Amino acid sequence: MKLFYKVWAIGILCSSLILTACAGSPETYRLRSTDVSLSESGIIFGSMLNDNRGIRIRNLRTREEIPYNSASYFEMKLPPGTYEIVAFGDRNGNLIPNENGFHFEVETGKIKYIGTITTAYNFSLHLEEKGIDPNLGFTEIKSIKEYGHERPVKLFSSVTVASDPLFDLAIIDNSETVLSDFIKRNPNINISEIVTDYMQ
């Protein structure tokens, strides 16, 4: 049994190394408050309510994967195109989509709030903190996708799947809080140029 877990752990490590090897540098796309020129790119930002260790996104045209390590928010300056969130980090590893992950569009010259990511449990706590009846508050959900913890399909395989149990992750609107924090971190952003375009 000990040997099995050692081999399984090695398989996970190999899978992680392969995924990291094809990932782009997070610093290349990290938003800097002194560089908000958008002649060839767009800005997206959002947040996470759950106990998160970051996200990894994929450019669906180039297939480049970009990690972003943060416990509560993300903000990136990206080339235009369609992107998918292919992994969320939590204390037990990576959560990956069961089928298709959340998608969002980056458009040249646009600054977009694309939503706040949460689990149903953390969303209930969020509603209680705001004094909202959870039965009414779930109308705030903009999109739901199934994610599960990443596991290799077999030992030493670089191919991974979302394993049971699967989790419902949701996109909600928490823009009142997120927008205020975003402007504090990026004072050179013109608030009137920010639009909302939720991940789907």
NUMARBA-910084 format. One record per residue: residue number from 1; residue in one letter; x, y, z of N, C-alpha, C in turn. Coordinates in nm, 3 decimals. Example, Ala and Ser with C-alpha at 12.3 -4.5 7.8 and 13.67 -1.06 7.14 Angstrom:
! residues 2
SITE   tiza   bavo       n.X       n.Y       n.Z      ca.X      ca.Y      ca.Z       c.X       c.Y       c.Z
SITE      1      A     1.319    -0.569     0.780     1.230    -0.450     0.780     1.320    -0.330     0.780
SITE      2      S     1.285    -0.225     0.708     1.367    -0.106     0.714     1.290     0.003     0.787
! end
This chain:
! residues 200
SITE   tiza   bavo       n.X       n.Y       n.Z      ca.X      ca.Y      ca.Z       c.X       c.Y       c.Z
SITE      1      M     0.084    -0.121     0.000     0.000     0.000     0.000     0.087     0.125     0.000
SITE      2      K     0.197     0.124     0.083     0.285     0.240     0.086     0.348     0.263    -0.051
SITE      3      L     0.385     0.151    -0.117     0.446     0.162    -0.250     0.350     0.225    -0.347
SITE      4      F     0.221     0.186    -0.338     0.121     0.242    -0.430     0.113     0.393    -0.415
SITE      5      Y     0.110     0.440    -0.291     0.097     0.585    -0.270     0.222     0.659    -0.313
SITE      6      K     0.338     0.598    -0.297     0.461     0.661    -0.343     0.460     0.675    -0.495
SITE      7      V     0.419     0.567    -0.563     0.413     0.569    -0.709     0.309     0.668    -0.757
SITE      8      W     0.192     0.670    -0.687     0.085     0.764    -0.724     0.134     0.908    -0.710
SITE      9      A     0.208     0.936    -0.602     0.259     1.072    -0.578     0.358     1.111    -0.687
SITE     10      I     0.443     1.015    -0.730     0.538     1.044    -0.838     0.463     1.077    -0.966
SITE     11      G     0.354     1.003    -0.991     0.274     1.030    -1.111     0.216     1.170    -1.110
SITE     12      I     0.168     1.213    -0.993     0.114     1.349    -0.980     0.224     1.451    -1.005
SITE     13      L     0.343     1.427    -0.948     0.455     1.519    -0.965     0.493     1.531    -1.111
SITE     14      C     0.501     1.418    -1.181     0.537     1.421    -1.324     0.434     1.499    -1.403
SITE     15      S     0.306     1.477    -1.370     0.200     1.550    -1.438     0.214     1.698    -1.415
SITE     16      S     0.243     1.738    -1.290     0.257     1.880    -1.257     0.374     1.942    -1.332
SITE     17      L     0.485     1.868    -1.342     0.603     1.920    -1.410     0.573     1.943    -1.557
SITE     18      I     0.498     1.851    -1.619     0.466     1.866    -1.761     0.377     1.988    -1.781
SITE     19      L     0.278     2.006    -1.693     0.190     2.121    -1.705     0.266     2.251    -1.685
SITE     20      T     0.360     2.250    -1.592     0.439     2.371    -1.566     0.527     2.404    -1.684
SITE     21      A     0.579     2.301    -1.751     0.671     2.323    -1.861     0.606     2.397    -1.977
SITE     22      C     0.475     2.377    -1.996     0.409     2.442    -2.109     0.342     2.572    -2.068
SITE     23      A     0.359     2.611    -1.942     0.292     2.732    -1.893     0.375     2.855    -1.923
SITE     24      G     0.304     2.966    -1.950     0.371     3.093    -1.972     0.412     3.154    -1.839
SITE     25      S     0.500     3.251    -1.845     0.544     3.318    -1.722     0.432     3.406    -1.668
SITE     26      P     0.395     3.389    -1.542     0.291     3.474    -1.486     0.331     3.621    -1.483
SITE     27      E     0.461     3.649    -1.472     0.507     3.787    -1.467     0.485     3.859    -1.599
SITE     28      T     0.485     3.785    -1.710     0.464     3.846    -1.842     0.327     3.911    -1.851
SITE     29      Y     0.229     3.851    -1.785     0.091     3.897    -1.797     0.036     3.961    -1.670
SITE     30      R     0.116     3.969    -1.567     0.069     4.030    -1.443     0.050     4.181    -1.464
SITE     31      L    -0.063     4.232    -1.419    -0.094     4.374    -1.436    -0.006     4.458    -1.344
SITE     32      R     0.056     4.561    -1.403     0.137     4.654    -1.326     0.069     4.791    -1.330
SITE     33      S     0.058     4.853    -1.213    -0.016     4.979    -1.204     0.048     5.090    -1.286
SITE     34      T     0.177     5.076    -1.321     0.246     5.179    -1.400     0.236     5.153    -1.550
SITE     35      D     0.175     5.041    -1.590     0.166     5.007    -1.732     0.023     4.966    -1.764
SITE     36      V    -0.060     5.063    -1.796    -0.201     5.036    -1.826    -0.235     5.066    -1.972
SITE     37      S    -0.133     5.075    -2.058    -0.156     5.095    -2.200    -0.223     4.970    -2.259
SITE     38      L    -0.329     4.990    -2.338    -0.407     4.876    -2.388    -0.416     4.875    -2.540
SITE     39      S    -0.311     4.922    -2.607    -0.315     4.928    -2.753    -0.316     4.789    -2.817
SITE     40      E    -0.259     4.689    -2.748    -0.253     4.554    -2.805    -0.301     4.448    -2.707
SITE     41      S    -0.371     4.489    -2.603    -0.411     4.393    -2.501    -0.536     4.442    -2.428
SITE     42      G    -0.586     4.359    -2.338    -0.698     4.397    -2.253    -0.669     4.353    -2.110
SITE     43      I    -0.746     4.404    -2.016    -0.727     4.371    -1.875    -0.850     4.297    -1.824
SITE     44      I    -0.827     4.188    -1.750    -0.936     4.119    -1.681    -0.900     4.111    -1.534
SITE     45      F    -1.003     4.115    -1.449    -0.979     4.098    -1.305    -1.101     4.036    -1.240
SITE     46      G    -1.078     3.975    -1.124    -1.186     3.912    -1.050    -1.135     3.869    -0.914
SITE     47      S    -1.213     3.785    -0.845    -1.172     3.742    -0.712    -1.220     3.601    -0.684
SITE     48      M    -1.180     3.547    -0.568    -1.217     3.413    -0.526    -1.259     3.416    -0.380
SITE     49      L    -1.374     3.358    -0.349    -1.423     3.355    -0.212    -1.377     3.231    -0.138
SITE     50      N    -1.352     3.122    -0.213    -1.315     2.997    -0.147    -1.168     2.996    -0.107
SITE     51      D    -1.130     2.892    -0.034    -0.991     2.878     0.011    -0.906     2.840    -0.109
SITE     52      N    -0.861     2.939    -0.183    -0.798     2.915    -0.312    -0.650     2.945    -0.308
SITE     53      R    -0.574     2.874    -0.390    -0.430     2.894    -0.399    -0.389     2.948    -0.535
SITE     54      G    -0.486     2.998    -0.611    -0.454     3.053    -0.741    -0.530     2.984    -0.852
SITE     55      I    -0.508     3.031    -0.975    -0.576     2.974    -1.091    -0.474     2.953    -1.203
SITE     56      R    -0.513     2.873    -1.302    -0.435     2.859    -1.424    -0.530     2.873    -1.541
SITE     57      I    -0.496     2.961    -1.635    -0.583     2.983    -1.751    -0.513     2.938    -1.878
SITE     58      R    -0.593     2.913    -1.983    -0.538     2.870    -2.111    -0.593     2.958    -2.223
SITE     59      N    -0.502     3.008    -2.307    -0.541     3.078    -2.429    -0.587     2.971    -2.529
SITE     60      L    -0.713     2.972    -2.568    -0.765     2.863    -2.651    -0.711     2.864    -2.794
SITE     61      R    -0.655     2.976    -2.838    -0.596     2.980    -2.972    -0.452     2.930    -2.970
SITE     62      T    -0.372     2.982    -2.878    -0.230     2.947    -2.875    -0.202     2.825    -2.787
SITE     63      R    -0.297     2.787    -2.700    -0.285     2.677    -2.603    -0.188     2.710    -2.489
SITE     64      E    -0.138     2.832    -2.484    -0.048     2.869    -2.375    -0.125     2.870    -2.243
SITE     65      E    -0.062     2.817    -2.138    -0.123     2.818    -2.006    -0.048     2.915    -1.914
SITE     66      I    -0.126     2.990    -1.837    -0.070     3.097    -1.755    -0.118     3.080    -1.611
SITE     67      P    -0.026     3.057    -1.517    -0.066     3.046    -1.376    -0.074     3.184    -1.310
SITE     68      Y    -0.162     3.195    -1.212    -0.170     3.318    -1.132    -0.189     3.276    -0.987
SITE     69      N    -0.089     3.301    -0.905    -0.091     3.256    -0.766    -0.137     3.367    -0.673
SITE     70      S    -0.253     3.349    -0.615    -0.308     3.447    -0.521    -0.418     3.379    -0.442
SITE     71      A    -0.436     3.421    -0.319    -0.537     3.358    -0.235    -0.675     3.423    -0.248
SITE     72      S    -0.683     3.541    -0.305    -0.813     3.609    -0.303    -0.851     3.682    -0.431
SITE     73      Y    -0.757     3.716    -0.517    -0.794     3.790    -0.637    -0.700     3.756    -0.753
SITE     74      F    -0.740     3.798    -0.873    -0.653     3.786    -0.991    -0.675     3.908    -1.080
SITE     75      E    -0.571     3.950    -1.148    -0.579     4.061    -1.243    -0.464     4.045    -1.342
SITE     76      M    -0.498     4.044    -1.471    -0.399     4.018    -1.574    -0.420     4.107    -1.696
SITE     77      K    -0.310     4.136    -1.763    -0.311     4.209    -1.889    -0.275     4.109    -1.998
SITE     78      L    -0.371     4.078    -2.085    -0.357     3.965    -2.176    -0.379     4.004    -2.322
SITE     79      P    -0.323     3.927    -2.415    -0.354     3.946    -2.557    -0.502     3.915    -2.580
SITE     80      P    -0.565     3.975    -2.681    -0.706     3.947    -2.707    -0.728     3.801    -2.743
SITE     81      G    -0.844     3.749    -2.707    -0.876     3.610    -2.738    -0.970     3.550    -2.636
SITE     82      T    -0.999     3.421    -2.655    -1.085     3.347    -2.563    -0.997     3.262    -2.471
SITE     83      Y    -1.028     3.264    -2.343    -0.950     3.193    -2.242    -1.041     3.102    -2.160
SITE     84      E    -0.981     2.995    -2.107    -1.053     2.902    -2.021    -0.976     2.887    -1.889
SITE     85      I    -1.050     2.881    -1.779    -0.986     2.851    -1.651    -0.974     2.700    -1.640
SITE     86      V    -0.851     2.650    -1.648    -0.828     2.506    -1.652    -0.790     2.447    -1.517
SITE     87      A    -0.766     2.530    -1.417    -0.734     2.476    -1.285    -0.750     2.582    -1.177
SITE     88      F    -0.800     2.538    -1.062    -0.799     2.617    -0.939    -0.716     2.540    -0.838
SITE     89      G    -0.636     2.610    -0.762    -0.560     2.543    -0.657    -0.633     2.552    -0.525
SITE     90      D    -0.641     2.442    -0.452    -0.690     2.447    -0.315    -0.598     2.363    -0.227
SITE     91      R    -0.631     2.349    -0.100    -0.540     2.284    -0.005    -0.517     2.137    -0.039
SITE     92      N    -0.602     2.078    -0.122    -0.590     1.936    -0.155    -0.537     1.912    -0.296
SITE     93      G    -0.491     2.018    -0.363    -0.438     2.002    -0.498    -0.510     2.091    -0.598
SITE     94      N    -0.509     2.050    -0.724    -0.573     2.128    -0.829    -0.714     2.078    -0.857
SITE     95      L    -0.807     2.171    -0.872    -0.941     2.141    -0.921    -0.943     2.172    -1.070
SITE     96      I    -0.983     2.073    -1.152    -0.989     2.094    -1.296    -1.132     2.069    -1.344
SITE     97      P    -1.169     2.122    -1.463    -1.306     2.105    -1.511    -1.340     1.959    -1.539
SITE     98      N    -1.464     1.921    -1.507    -1.511     1.788    -1.543    -1.531     1.778    -1.694
SITE     99      E    -1.579     1.886    -1.753    -1.592     1.894    -1.899    -1.527     2.025    -1.944
SITE    100      N    -1.609     2.126    -1.968    -1.554     2.256    -2.006    -1.544     2.347    -1.884
SITE    101      G    -1.434     2.423    -1.877    -1.417     2.517    -1.767    -1.482     2.651    -1.798
SITE    102      F    -1.475     2.742    -1.702    -1.525     2.877    -1.724    -1.446     2.945    -1.836
SITE    103      H    -1.519     3.016    -1.924    -1.456     3.088    -2.035    -1.477     3.238    -2.019
SITE    104      F    -1.382     3.315    -2.072    -1.399     3.461    -2.077    -1.326     3.515    -2.200
SITE    105      E    -1.368     3.633    -2.241    -1.311     3.699    -2.359    -1.227     3.819    -2.318
SITE    106      V    -1.108     3.828    -2.375    -1.024     3.947    -2.359    -1.031     4.027    -2.488
SITE    107      E    -1.064     4.155    -2.477    -1.076     4.242    -2.595    -0.977     4.357    -2.584
SITE    108      T    -0.916     4.389    -2.697    -0.818     4.498    -2.700    -0.880     4.628    -2.649
SITE    109      G    -0.811     4.692    -2.557    -0.855     4.822    -2.508    -0.961     4.819    -2.400
SITE    110      K    -1.006     4.699    -2.359    -1.114     4.691    -2.260    -1.063     4.639    -2.125
SITE    111      I    -1.125     4.690    -2.018    -1.096     4.648    -1.881    -1.222     4.582    -1.828
SITE    112      K    -1.213     4.453    -1.792    -1.332     4.378    -1.756    -1.323     4.314    -1.619
SITE    113      Y    -1.430     4.331    -1.542    -1.451     4.249    -1.423    -1.526     4.125    -1.470
SITE    114      I    -1.465     4.006    -1.451    -1.525     3.885    -1.507    -1.591     3.796    -1.401
SITE    115      G    -1.601     3.846    -1.279    -1.676     3.775    -1.177    -1.592     3.726    -1.061
SITE    116      T    -1.661     3.675    -0.962    -1.599     3.618    -0.843    -1.631     3.469    -0.838
SITE    117      I    -1.528     3.388    -0.814    -1.541     3.243    -0.814    -1.562     3.195    -0.671
SITE    118      T    -1.658     3.102    -0.653    -1.684     3.051    -0.519    -1.747     2.912    -0.526
SITE    119      T    -1.743     2.841    -0.413    -1.820     2.719    -0.398    -1.956     2.756    -0.339
SITE    120      A    -2.051     2.665    -0.346    -2.183     2.692    -0.290    -2.175     2.721    -0.141
SITE    121      Y    -2.088     2.645    -0.069    -2.076     2.664     0.076    -2.023     2.803     0.108
SITE    122      N    -1.915     2.843     0.042    -1.857     2.974     0.070    -1.949     3.087     0.025
SITE    123      F    -2.029     3.061    -0.077    -2.124     3.162    -0.121    -2.230     3.185    -0.014
SITE    124      S    -2.276     3.077     0.051    -2.373     3.091     0.159    -2.317     3.176     0.273
SITE    125      L    -2.191     3.151     0.308    -2.127     3.232     0.413    -2.118     3.378     0.371
SITE    126      H    -2.084     3.400     0.243    -2.074     3.535     0.189    -2.209     3.608     0.200
SITE    127      L    -2.318     3.538     0.169    -2.450     3.599     0.176    -2.488     3.633     0.320
SITE    128      E    -2.454     3.542     0.411    -2.484     3.568     0.552    -2.411     3.692     0.602
SITE    129      E    -2.285     3.708     0.560    -2.207     3.826     0.601    -2.269     3.955     0.547
SITE    130      K    -2.333     3.946     0.430    -2.398     4.064     0.371    -2.542     4.081     0.419
SITE    131      G    -2.590     3.987     0.502    -2.727     3.995     0.551    -2.831     3.961     0.448
SITE    132      I    -2.793     3.875     0.351    -2.885     3.836     0.244    -2.936     3.695     0.269
SITE    133      D    -3.065     3.673     0.253    -3.123     3.539     0.265    -3.062     3.450     0.157
SITE    134      P    -2.992     3.340     0.197    -2.929     3.253     0.095    -3.027     3.202    -0.010
SITE    135      N    -3.152     3.180     0.029    -3.251     3.130    -0.068    -3.280     3.232    -0.177
SITE    136      L    -3.263     3.361    -0.144    -3.283     3.466    -0.243    -3.152     3.500    -0.314
SITE    137      G    -3.044     3.492    -0.239    -2.915     3.535    -0.291    -2.861     3.453    -0.404
SITE    138      F    -2.904     3.326    -0.416    -2.850     3.242    -0.521    -2.893     3.287    -0.660
SITE    139      T    -2.984     3.383    -0.666    -3.017     3.442    -0.796    -2.901     3.526    -0.848
SITE    140      E    -2.803     3.556    -0.760    -2.686     3.632    -0.801    -2.588     3.548    -0.883
SITE    141      I    -2.606     3.416    -0.884    -2.515     3.328    -0.957    -2.529     3.350    -1.108
SITE    142      K    -2.416     3.370    -1.173    -2.414     3.399    -1.317    -2.383     3.274    -1.400
SITE    143      S    -2.311     3.180    -1.342    -2.272     3.059    -1.414    -2.225     2.954    -1.315
SITE    144      I    -2.246     2.825    -1.348    -2.200     2.715    -1.264    -2.131     2.610    -1.351
SITE    145      K    -2.018     2.558    -1.302    -1.945     2.451    -1.371    -1.902     2.346    -1.269
SITE    146      E    -1.886     2.222    -1.316    -1.836     2.115    -1.231    -1.684     2.103    -1.241
SITE    147      Y    -1.619     2.100    -1.126    -1.475     2.077    -1.118    -1.448     1.965    -1.019
SITE    148      G    -1.337     1.894    -1.039    -1.296     1.788    -0.947    -1.146     1.789    -0.930
SITE    149      H    -1.096     1.722    -0.828    -0.952     1.720    -0.806    -0.880     1.643    -0.917
SITE    150      E    -0.767     1.698    -0.957    -0.691     1.645    -1.069    -0.621     1.515    -1.031
SITE    151      R    -0.645     1.411    -1.111    -0.580     1.282    -1.090    -0.535     1.225    -1.226
SITE    152      P    -0.421     1.157    -1.230    -0.379     1.093    -1.356    -0.471     0.978    -1.391
SITE    153      V    -0.495     0.954    -1.522    -0.583     0.845    -1.562    -0.520     0.710    -1.529
SITE    154      K    -0.388     0.703    -1.523    -0.318     0.582    -1.480    -0.180     0.623    -1.430
SITE    155      L    -0.112     0.531    -1.366     0.018     0.561    -1.308     0.115     0.615    -1.413
SITE    156      F     0.189     0.718    -1.376     0.290     0.782    -1.460     0.233     0.853    -1.583
SITE    157      S     0.100     0.864    -1.592     0.040     0.930    -1.709     0.040     1.081    -1.691
SITE    158      S     0.065     1.153    -1.801     0.055     1.300    -1.798    -0.089     1.345    -1.825
SITE    159      V    -0.175     1.251    -1.864    -0.316     1.280    -1.890    -0.391     1.273    -1.758
SITE    160      T    -0.465     1.378    -1.726    -0.536     1.383    -1.599    -0.686     1.402    -1.620
SITE    161      V    -0.762     1.366    -1.518    -0.907     1.382    -1.521    -0.953     1.442    -1.390
SITE    162      A    -1.076     1.494    -1.391    -1.138     1.544    -1.268    -1.203     1.426    -1.197
SITE    163      S    -1.154     1.395    -1.077    -1.202     1.277    -1.006    -1.317     1.312    -0.912
SITE    164      D    -1.396     1.212    -0.877    -1.503     1.229    -0.778    -1.442     1.250    -0.640
SITE    165      P    -1.507     1.325    -0.551    -1.635     1.393    -0.576    -1.618     1.521    -0.656
SITE    166      L    -1.716     1.551    -0.740    -1.713     1.675    -0.818    -1.776     1.788    -0.737
SITE    167      F    -1.729     1.910    -0.763    -1.777     2.028    -0.692    -1.841     2.125    -0.789
SITE    168      D    -1.950     2.188    -0.746    -2.009     2.297    -0.823    -1.936     2.426    -0.786
SITE    169      L    -1.868     2.485    -0.884    -1.811     2.618    -0.865    -1.899     2.718    -0.937
SITE    170      A    -1.916     2.834    -0.879    -2.008     2.934    -0.933    -1.938     3.067    -0.956
SITE    171      I    -1.990     3.141    -1.052    -1.949     3.279    -1.075    -2.058     3.370    -1.022
SITE    172      I    -2.021     3.461    -0.932    -2.117     3.555    -0.876    -2.068     3.698    -0.895
SITE    173      D    -2.157     3.791    -0.868    -2.121     3.933    -0.875    -2.085     3.982    -0.736
SITE    174      N    -1.957     4.013    -0.717    -1.911     4.075    -0.592    -1.835     4.203    -0.626
SITE    175      S    -1.883     4.270    -0.731    -1.808     4.382    -0.789    -1.792     4.500    -0.694
SITE    176      E    -1.887     4.518    -0.604    -1.879     4.634    -0.514    -1.748     4.632    -0.434
SITE    177      T    -1.715     4.513    -0.381    -1.592     4.499    -0.303    -1.470     4.487    -0.393
SITE    178      V    -1.481     4.405    -0.497    -1.366     4.376    -0.584    -1.320     4.502    -0.657
SITE    179      L    -1.413     4.581    -0.707    -1.379     4.702    -0.782    -1.304     4.801    -0.694
SITE    180      S    -1.349     4.818    -0.572    -1.283     4.910    -0.479    -1.138     4.869    -0.454
SITE    181      D    -1.117     4.740    -0.431    -0.981     4.690    -0.406    -0.895     4.701    -0.532
SITE    182      F    -0.954     4.675    -0.647    -0.881     4.682    -0.774    -0.829     4.824    -0.800
SITE    183      I    -0.912     4.923    -0.774    -0.873     5.063    -0.796    -0.763     5.105    -0.698
SITE    184      K    -0.770     5.054    -0.575    -0.665     5.086    -0.477    -0.529     5.033    -0.524
SITE    185      R    -0.530     4.912    -0.582    -0.404     4.853    -0.629    -0.356     4.916    -0.759
SITE    186      N    -0.452     4.971    -0.836    -0.420     5.025    -0.969    -0.479     5.165    -0.984
SITE    187      P    -0.423     5.265    -0.917    -0.482     5.399    -0.916    -0.481     5.469    -1.051
SITE    188      N    -0.400     5.421    -1.146    -0.395     5.485    -1.278    -0.506     5.438    -1.371
SITE    189      I    -0.585     5.341    -1.328    -0.697     5.293    -1.409    -0.812     5.393    -1.402
SITE    190      N    -0.871     5.422    -1.518    -0.988     5.508    -1.525    -1.112     5.423    -1.495
SITE    191      I    -1.175     5.447    -1.381    -1.286     5.363    -1.338    -1.402     5.363    -1.437
SITE    192      S    -1.417     5.472    -1.513    -1.527     5.480    -1.609    -1.509     5.385    -1.727
SITE    193      E    -1.388     5.332    -1.745    -1.361     5.242    -1.857    -1.386     5.095    -1.822
SITE    194      I    -1.418     5.065    -1.697    -1.436     4.927    -1.653    -1.577     4.879    -1.687
SITE    195      V    -1.585     4.759    -1.746    -1.714     4.699    -1.779    -1.722     4.562    -1.711
SITE    196      T    -1.844     4.509    -1.701    -1.866     4.377    -1.644    -1.899     4.277    -1.753
SITE    197      D    -1.830     4.165    -1.755    -1.854     4.060    -1.855    -1.824     3.926    -1.787
SITE    198      Y    -1.925     3.866    -1.725    -1.904     3.748    -1.642    -1.855     3.627    -1.721
SITE    199      M    -1.769     3.548    -1.656    -1.727     3.420    -1.715    -1.851     3.331    -1.731
SITE    200      Q    -1.848     3.248    -1.833    -1.958     3.156    -1.858    -1.905     3.012    -1.872
! end
